Amino acid sequence: MVIRRLVAVAVAVALSGTFAAAQSAKPDKKKRSKQEQAEIELIVKTIDGAMAGQPTPTDIEMKITPYFLKSQEPRTFVPFVLETKGAPAADAALYIRVVSPDFKPDPKAKKVEYPWDDIHFIPAATVAAGPLQRVFMATPGTYDVYIAMKERLPEKAPKTQMAKMGVLKTQITVPDYMNGELATSSVLVTDKVNDITAPLSPEASRERPFVFGAQELVPAADGNFGKNEELSIFFQVYNAGLDQGGKPDIVMEYEFHRKEGSGEKFFNKTQPQTINGTNLPPQFDPAKFPVPGGISVPLGSFGEGSYRLAIKVTDKVSGKVITHDVPFTVKAAS
């Protein structure tokens, strides 16, 4: 079986001139109402307690899926998908704190500074629609990440009414994209791509962190796809070597393997993608823009079952190679 020539969406984006590095993000600093400030103080106190080893509320369960991309500053951009279970059908406050595992607060300090410390007030409809998308930024290293979600009660709610709340603590290692070594971002498997007609505001960027240039990539909810769907993956290549013309020379290969019992069997592959000075636009500046990669594959010719997409990125200038595996499952048309 031969797969027809596939649409390399990410490369098409680059050639159209809308390629972009990950955006930067800044924590919320706006002035809050007395009620909002009181909620912030309560949720911050809860995380302070969690850091001190105290028990935390468990009404709301959370799961985080982080992605890592090189940003426009010397910190890694970490957009993430936050899944919740037991979240209330109400407005909510969401607090994110990123801290070094060996952090010790200074009792004499008037204000504690963390690598990332941010608050979001989320409408009930957004909570219900879930999962949420948010972001933090950090320099390379290993961090403890605390996320707290708290139901917002009406201002005149009875004192006996208790707000639902939950706390997630997880450890995340942020990669270093500034060391000059060949690297790629996380591989993003998407459900769809939305066109962006106007730049996002700083507030919107904190809530929609998967916007790159003029496109918004919506992460897939899981690795299951119907035969009538497409498998679309996107990533970026960083620190590639440059040829005599000052352009990268990258080859990207994609092979599909079908799982059979305890092993697997080669299924098919696409034509290699080459990205170099012959197809990059003249204005492409490797110091400002990443090399884009990705494919969009119709799954109609795939039989139902489990697969592995093997990605191989070769830097022809340096001779270095990076590989990634993307597992996915094909089921009957949805």
C-alpha positions in Angstrom: 0.0 0.0 0.0 1.3 3.5 -0.8 0.2 6.5 1.1 -0.4 9.4 -1.2 1.6 12.6 -0.8 0.5 14.1 2.6 -0.1 17.7 3.5 2.8 18.8 5.7 0.8 21.5 7.5 3.6 22.7 9.7 5.9 23.2 6.8 3.2 24.9 4.8 2.8 27.3 7.7 6.5 28.1 7.6 6.6 28.7 3.8 3.6 31.0 4.1 5.6 33.3 6.4 3.5 32.7 9.5 6.0 30.6 11.3 6.6 31.8 14.9 8.4 30.8 18.1 6.3 30.2 21.2 4.9 33.3 22.7 6.0 34.7 26.0 3.7 34.9 29.0 3.4 37.0 32.1 1.5 36.3 35.3 -1.6 38.2 36.1 -0.9 41.5 38.0 -4.3 43.3 37.6 -5.9 44.9 40.6 -8.6 42.7 42.2 -11.8 43.3 44.0 -12.0 42.7 47.8 -13.8 39.4 47.2 -11.3 38.2 44.6 -8.4 39.2 46.9 -9.9 37.3 49.8 -10.2 34.2 47.5 -6.6 34.6 46.4 -5.4 34.8 49.9 -7.3 31.6 50.9 -6.0 29.7 47.9 -2.4 30.9 48.4 -2.6 29.9 52.1 -3.7 26.4 51.0 -0.7 26.0 48.8 1.6 27.4 51.5 0.2 24.6 53.7 0.7 22.0 51.0 4.4 23.0 50.6 4.7 22.6 54.4 3.3 19.1 54.2 -0.1 19.8 55.5 -3.2 17.9 54.2 -5.0 19.5 51.3 -8.6 19.4 50.0 -9.4 16.6 47.6 -12.9 17.5 46.3 -11.4 18.3 42.8 -8.9 16.0 41.1 -6.6 17.3 38.5 -4.2 15.9 35.9 -1.7 18.0 33.9 -0.1 17.3 30.5 2.8 19.7 29.9 4.4 20.6 26.6 7.8 22.3 26.2 8.8 24.9 23.6 11.6 27.4 23.1 10.3 31.0 23.8 11.3 34.4 22.8 13.3 34.9 26.1 15.8 32.8 28.1 13.0 30.7 29.7 11.1 27.7 28.4 7.5 28.1 27.5 5.4 25.4 29.1 1.8 25.4 27.9 -0.3 22.6 29.5 -3.7 20.9 29.4 -5.4 20.6 32.8 -8.0 17.9 33.1 -10.3 18.0 36.1 -12.7 15.6 37.9 -15.3 16.8 40.4 -15.0 20.4 39.3 -18.1 22.4 40.3 -20.6 23.7 37.8 -19.7 27.2 39.0 -17.1 29.9 38.6 -13.7 28.9 39.9 -10.4 30.3 40.9 -7.2 28.6 39.7 -3.8 29.2 41.2 -0.5 28.0 39.7 2.8 28.0 41.6 6.2 26.7 40.3 9.0 26.4 42.8 12.3 24.6 43.2 12.0 21.4 45.2 14.6 22.6 47.7 12.9 26.0 48.2 13.0 27.4 51.8 11.0 30.5 52.4 12.9 33.4 54.1 10.8 34.3 57.2 12.2 37.9 57.0 11.2 38.5 53.4 8.2 40.8 52.9 7.3 39.1 49.6 8.2 35.7 48.4 9.3 35.4 44.7 8.7 32.2 42.8 9.8 31.2 39.3 6.0 31.3 38.4 3.1 32.4 40.5 -0.3 33.1 38.8 -4.0 33.3 39.4 -7.0 32.8 37.0 -10.6 33.5 37.6 -12.6 31.1 35.3 -16.3 31.4 34.3 -18.5 28.4 35.0 -19.0 27.7 31.3 -15.3 27.4 30.7 -14.8 25.1 33.7 -17.7 22.9 32.4 -16.3 22.8 28.8 -12.9 21.6 30.0 -10.2 20.6 29.8 -8.4 23.9 30.5 -5.4 25.3 28.8 -2.9 27.4 30.8 0.9 28.1 30.8 3.9 28.8 32.9 7.5 29.8 32.1 10.7 28.7 33.8 14.4 28.4 33.2 15.7 24.8 32.7 15.6 22.6 35.7 13.3 20.4 37.9 10.4 22.1 39.7 7.5 21.2 42.0 4.3 22.5 40.4 1.3 23.2 42.6 -2.1 23.8 41.1 -5.1 24.6 43.2 -8.7 25.0 42.0 -11.4 26.5 44.2 -15.1 26.9 43.6 -16.2 30.6 43.9 -19.2 31.0 46.1 -21.6 33.9 45.8 -20.7 37.0 47.8 -23.7 36.5 50.2 -23.4 32.7 50.4 -24.3 31.2 53.8 -21.3 30.8 56.1 -22.1 27.1 56.4 -21.7 26.6 52.6 -18.3 25.1 51.9 -16.6 25.6 48.6 -15.2 22.6 46.7 -11.5 22.7 46.3 -8.6 20.5 45.2 -4.8 20.7 45.0 -2.4 19.0 42.6 1.3 18.6 43.3 3.6 17.2 40.5 7.2 17.5 39.6 8.2 18.6 36.1 11.6 18.8 34.5 12.0 21.8 32.1 14.4 21.2 29.2 17.2 23.6 28.1 16.7 24.9 24.6 19.4 27.6 25.0 22.5 25.4 25.2 23.1 25.3 21.4 22.4 21.5 21.2 20.1 20.1 18.5 16.7 19.7 20.1 13.0 19.6 19.4 9.9 20.9 21.2 7.4 18.4 22.5 5.5 16.7 19.8 2.0 18.1 19.8 -0.8 15.7 18.6 -3.8 17.9 17.6 -7.5 17.6 17.1 -7.8 20.6 14.9 -6.1 23.9 13.8 -7.9 27.2 14.1 -6.9 30.3 12.2 -6.2 33.4 14.2 -7.2 36.7 12.6 -5.9 39.1 15.2 -3.1 39.0 17.8 -4.2 37.8 21.2 -4.2 40.1 24.2 -1.8 39.2 27.1 -4.8 37.9 29.1 -6.0 35.7 26.2 -2.5 34.4 25.7 -2.5 33.0 29.3 -5.7 31.2 28.5 -4.9 30.1 24.9 -1.2 29.2 25.0 -1.2 27.0 21.9 -1.2 29.9 19.5 1.7 30.1 17.1 1.8 32.9 14.6 -1.6 32.9 12.9 -2.7 29.4 14.0 -4.0 27.9 17.1 -3.3 24.2 17.6 -5.8 22.3 19.7 -4.2 19.3 21.5 -6.0 16.0 21.0 -7.9 14.8 24.0 -6.4 11.3 23.7 -4.6 9.1 21.3 -7.7 7.5 19.8 -8.8 8.4 16.3 -11.6 7.3 14.0 -10.8 6.0 10.5 -12.6 9.1 9.2 -10.2 11.4 11.1 -6.6 12.6 10.5 -3.6 12.2 12.7 -1.9 15.6 12.8 1.4 16.2 14.6 3.4 19.4 15.0 6.8 20.2 16.5 9.7 22.6 16.2 13.4 22.0 15.7 15.9 24.2 17.6 19.6 24.9 17.3 20.1 23.2 13.9 23.4 23.7 12.1 23.6 26.2 9.3 24.9 25.7 5.8 27.1 28.1 3.8 24.0 30.1 3.0 23.1 30.5 6.7 20.1 28.2 6.5 19.4 24.9 8.2 19.3 21.7 6.3 16.9 19.3 8.0 15.4 15.9 6.9 12.3 14.6 8.7 11.1 11.0 8.3 7.9 9.4 9.4 7.3 5.7 9.7 4.2 3.9 10.9 4.4 0.6 12.7 1.4 -1.5 13.6 1.4 -3.4 16.9 0.8 -7.1 16.6 0.7 -9.2 19.8 3.8 -8.4 21.9 5.6 -7.0 18.8 5.0 -4.8 15.9 5.2 -4.8 12.1 6.2 -2.0 9.7 3.1 -0.5 8.1 4.1 2.4 5.9 6.0 5.6 5.7 5.8 9.0 4.0 8.2 10.7 1.7 10.9 12.4 3.7 10.5 16.1 4.3 13.4 18.3 3.5 13.6 21.8 4.9 16.5 23.9 3.7 17.5 27.0 1.8 15.6 25.8 -1.4 12.2 25.9 0.2 12.5 28.2 3.2 11.4 31.8 2.5 14.2 34.4 2.1 13.1 36.2 5.3 13.6 33.0 7.4 16.0 33.9 10.2 17.2 30.9 12.2 18.1 33.2 15.1 14.4 34.2 15.5 12.4 31.3 14.1 12.3 27.6 14.8 12.4 25.0 12.0 8.8 23.6 11.8 7.9 20.0 11.4 4.8 17.9 11.2 2.4 16.0 9.0 -1.4 15.5 8.7 -2.3 11.9 7.8 -5.8 10.7 6.8 -6.4 7.4 8.6 -8.9 5.9 6.1 -6.4 3.3 4.9 -5.3 2.3 8.4 -6.9 -0.8 9.8 -8.3 -0.7 13.3 -5.7 -1.3 15.9 -2.7 0.3 17.8 0.2 2.0 16.0 3.4 3.8 16.6 4.5 6.7 14.5 8.4 6.9 14.5 9.7 10.3 13.9 13.4 10.8 12.8 14.9 14.3 12.5 18.3 14.5 10.9 20.5 17.6 10.8 22.5 17.2 7.7 24.9 20.0 8.7 25.9 18.6 12.0 25.1 15.0 11.4 23.0 14.8 14.6 19.8 12.8 14.8 16.7 13.1 17.1 13.9 10.5 17.3 10.4 10.5 18.8 7.6 7.9 19.1 3.9 8.8 19.0 1.6 5.9 19.9 -2.0 6.1 18.7 -5.0 3.9 18.1 -7.3 3.7 15.1 -10.9 2.7 15.7 -14.1 2.6 13.6 -15.3 5.8 12.1 -16.8 8.1 14.7 
